[in-house]
Amino acid sequence: MSGKVKVTQIASAIRRPAYQGRTLVGLGLNKMHRSKVLEDTPAVRGMIATVQHLVKVEPAE
């Protein structure tokens, strides 16, 4: 894997387990509809998988 991915938070971490909120912060997200462009690494993919129901993932241009 190489390149970048755009991760956008589409759901709130309120009423979710604390580790999911901490994972969002680790991805650089903490408010709804914020986006970050991140390196597409196995570590980032693992974090995305943990909160896949709270984020939208797209390839970055």
N, C-alpha and C positions, 0 to 999 in steps of 0.2 A: 504494500500500500504506500502511496505517496500522494502528495498534493494537499489540498485544503478542503475543509467542509465548513459550511455555514450552519450554525446551530441557533435556532430561535426558540425561546421559551413560549409555549402556547397554553400552559396551565399553571395554576398556582401551587406552591408547595405547602400551603396552609392545610392542616389536617392530614398531612402525610408524615411518614416516619422521619425522624430527624436526619438520618443518613441521606435521605433523598434531597433535603434542603441543602445539606453540606456538599453534596455532589454538584448541585446546580451552582453553588458559589465557586466550587473548584473549576467549573467550566467557564466561570466569568459571568454567569447569569444570576440575577436575583430579583428581577421584576418582569412582569408580563410583557411580551412582545419585544424584548431586547434580543439582539442578535450578536453573535461573535463569530469570527472566522478563525478556525483553529487548524493546526496541523493534523492530518489524518494519520494518527499513530495508533497502535494497539491499545495504549493506555487511554487515549481519548475515546476510542470506540467502546472500551469497557465502561467508561463513565456514562457515555450516551446510552448504552444498553441498560444501565441501572435506572435511568430516568426516561426511558423511551416513550412513556405515556405522557410526559410533561413537555417534550421538545419536538420540534420538527427539524429534520436534517436534510440539507440540500448540498449538492456540489458547489463549491465556490468558483467564481470566474477568475 
